[in-house]
Amino acid sequence: MRIGKQDQRSSAISTATAETITVRGRDLCGEVIGRMDFTRYFWLLVTGQDPDERQVFFANAVLTAIAEHGLVPSVVAARMTYAAAPEAFQGAVAAGLLGCGSVVLGSAEACGRFLHGLVERARSEGIEPEEAARRGVAALRAEKKAIPGFGHPLHSGGDPRGNLLLALAAEQGAEAEHVGMLRAVERVLPEVLGRPLPINVNGAIPAVMLDVGFPLAALKGISLLARTASLVAHLQEESERPIGFILSGEAAAAIDYDGPDPAEAP
């Protein structure tokens, strides 16, 4: 049974023979290994193009910005999984990545799509960024949706990671339409929302990366790649200084049962 489009029957990423491995048109052993650092290789893999120095700089900056933030849900899930199944290191990494969604870790993608849509709207309708931002925020609020890329439960006074990334973009002359739209959203929030909200790291990452040419469809990959490095570190520590069962026990102790007693059950 034919499901979906099946006309494309080729890939431009990699091929191999008994003697050579070709990646994005490069001889892996002759041109890449020992000659290209991993950030450049990541950019080449994703885009098919060599990154320029500005792109490498910001790819490195955002990867380090989002990799680690303490015992966040992805880390807790990974360490508890490893405690229960120490033979499945890869399963524990996967457990940590599977929760990358619109609330935690994956919100950079949601913000990127939001900003990109606003940029396209401003361009196609010939309106100012503030007006596009105003309409976009109002539409989200009408649907009772959060504003992606803004606010943080811990960094309520401003996310230092996001602030630094945006400062670096200004310093490096990397600000363009998406950073401009992020700032426009920031300006209209008090009017539409009734209060200001600080830009968080998942607002700064897509704005900066889109402005330096990273593809929109791959934005979530930045967080996944960065957090994988962090999860490997946490699982290495878990193997030597285990806290997974402590996390599990504390969770059980913190939650009260409010279901029926056996005698009350129908």
Residue, then its C-alpha position, 0 to 999 in steps of 0.5 A: m500500500r502506498i502511503g505518502k509521497q514516494d517520488q524522492r528516492s535519493s539522499a544527499i548526505s552520505t554514501a560509502t563504498a568498501e574503500t571510502i565514506t563520502v559525507r556531503g561531498r567530502d571524503l570523510c577520512g581525507e577531508v573531515i576527520g582531523r581537519m574539521d571540528f565537530t561544530r563545523y561538521f554539524w553545520l555541514l551535515v545539517t545544511g550541506q554548506d561550510p559555515d562561515e566564522r560567524q555561524v560557527f561562533f553562534a552555533n558554539a554559543v547556543l550549544t553551550a548555552i542550552a546544554e546544561h541547567g541542573l536537574v531539569p526534567s530531561v536529566v531526572a528522567a535519564r538518571m532514573t531510567y539509568a538507575a533502573a536499567p544500568e545496562a541501557f545507557q542509550g535507553a537512558v539518553a533516549a528517555g531524557l530526550l523524549g520529553c523535549g517538547s513545547v514546555v521544556l527544552g524544545s520551546a526554541e523550535a516553537c519560538g522559531r516558528f512563531l518568529h518566522g511566521l511573524v517576519e513573513r507576515a510583516r513582509s507579506e502584509g507590509i506592516e511594521p514588526e510591532e504590528a505583526a508582533r501585536r497581532g501574533v501575541a493577541a492570537l496566542r492569548a485568544e487561544k490561551k497559549a503561552i508566548p514561546g521564548f518569554g518568561h522563565p520560572l527561575h530567571s524571572g528577572g531575565d535569563p542570563r543566557g538569553n541576554l548574553l546571546l543577544a548581546l553577542a549578536a549585537e556585538q557581532g553585527a548578527e542582528a537581523e529580522h528575527v532578532g528584530m521581531l523578538r525585540a518587537v514581541e518584547r515591546v508589545l507584551p506589556e500592552v497585549l499581555g498586561r505585563p512584561l516578560p523577559i526573553n529566555v534562552n529559547g527565545a534568543i537561540p532561534a532568533v540568533m540562529l535563524d538570523v545567521g542562516f540555520p534552517l528553521a526545520a532543524l532548530k529542535g536539533i540544536s537543543l537535542l544535540a546540546r542536551t545529549a552531551s549533558l545527559v552523557a555527563h549526568l549518566q557518567e556521574e550516575s554510574e559513580r555517584p548514583i542519585g536516580f533512586i533518591l530522585s524516585g523516592e523523593a518523587a514518591a514521598a512528595i505526592d499524596y494519594d487521593g484515590p479511594d480506599p479499598a473499602e470504598a472502592p465499588 
